[in-house]
């Protein structure tokens, strides 16, 4: 069953966040990750939104997601994301 990694992001330090972006694609793709959406202007329908970027990534299953998220390659990149941006992230399980 697919799982979805959802991140709402507010960049604070563009240079540090850029370092994250420079390596992130190759690492998550090596674990079966696929971008479904990257939006800098999502349409707010209800509630409040104070972020500038929303990212949605699909993984084939939770096992591959966990391998990616806990991999040494991603953890090294994650330091740059955490230093360069405020991020709220979720793991959402698919229905199929």
C-alpha positions as CSV (number, residue, x, y, z in Angstrom):
1,X,0.0,0.0,0.0
2,X,1.4,3.4,-1.0
3,X,2.2,6.0,1.7
4,X,2.4,9.8,1.2
5,X,4.9,12.1,2.8
6,X,3.4,15.6,3.1
7,X,5.5,18.6,4.1
8,X,4.4,22.2,4.6
9,X,7.5,24.4,4.6
10,X,8.5,27.9,5.5
11,X,12.0,28.7,4.4
12,X,14.1,30.8,6.8
13,X,17.6,30.4,5.4
14,X,17.5,30.0,1.6
15,X,21.2,28.9,1.3
16,X,20.8,26.1,3.8
17,X,17.6,25.0,2.3
18,X,19.2,25.0,-1.2
19,X,21.8,22.6,0.1
20,X,19.0,20.2,1.1
21,X,17.3,20.5,-2.3
22,X,20.6,19.8,-4.1
23,X,20.7,16.2,-2.9
24,X,17.1,15.4,-1.9
25,X,15.8,14.3,-5.3
26,X,18.4,11.6,-5.9
27,X,18.1,10.2,-2.4
28,X,14.3,9.8,-2.3
29,X,14.1,8.5,-5.8
30,X,16.6,5.7,-4.9
31,X,13.9,4.5,-2.4
32,X,11.0,4.6,-4.8
33,X,9.8,8.1,-3.9
34,X,7.9,10.1,-6.5
35,X,6.9,13.7,-6.4
36,X,3.1,14.1,-6.8
37,X,3.0,17.8,-6.0
38,X,5.2,20.8,-5.2
39,X,3.2,23.9,-4.8
40,X,4.3,27.4,-3.7
41,X,0.8,28.8,-3.9
42,X,-1.7,26.1,-2.7
43,X,-5.3,27.3,-2.6
44,X,-6.5,27.6,1.0
45,X,-10.1,26.4,1.2
46,X,-10.5,26.2,5.0
47,X,-8.5,27.0,8.1
48,X,-5.2,28.8,8.2
49,X,-2.0,28.5,6.1
50,X,1.2,30.2,7.0
51,X,3.7,28.2,4.9
52,X,5.1,29.0,1.5
53,X,5.6,25.5,0.1
54,X,3.8,22.2,0.1
55,X,5.4,19.0,-1.0
56,X,3.6,15.7,-1.6
57,X,5.8,12.5,-2.2
58,X,4.5,9.0,-2.8
59,X,6.4,5.9,-1.7
60,X,5.4,2.4,-2.7
61,X,5.0,1.3,0.9
62,X,5.9,2.3,4.4
63,X,8.9,0.1,4.5
64,X,10.5,2.0,1.6
65,X,9.5,5.3,3.2
66,X,11.2,4.3,6.5
67,X,14.3,3.1,4.7
68,X,14.5,6.5,3.0
69,X,13.7,8.6,6.0
70,X,16.2,6.9,8.3
71,X,18.9,6.4,5.7
72,X,22.3,8.0,6.4
73,X,22.1,9.9,3.1
74,X,18.8,11.5,4.0
75,X,19.6,12.2,7.6
76,X,22.7,14.1,6.4
77,X,20.5,16.2,4.1
78,X,17.8,16.6,6.7
79,X,20.2,18.7,8.8
80,X,20.1,21.4,6.1
81,X,16.3,21.3,5.8
82,X,15.9,21.6,9.6
83,X,18.4,24.5,9.8
84,X,17.0,26.3,6.7
85,X,13.2,25.9,7.2
86,X,10.4,25.3,9.5
87,X,8.6,22.2,8.4
88,X,5.5,20.3,9.4
89,X,5.6,16.8,8.0
90,X,3.1,13.9,8.0
91,X,3.1,10.3,6.8
92,X,-0.3,9.5,5.3
93,X,-1.3,5.9,4.5
94,X,-3.1,5.3,1.2
95,X,-6.2,3.3,0.8
96,X,-4.9,1.0,-2.0
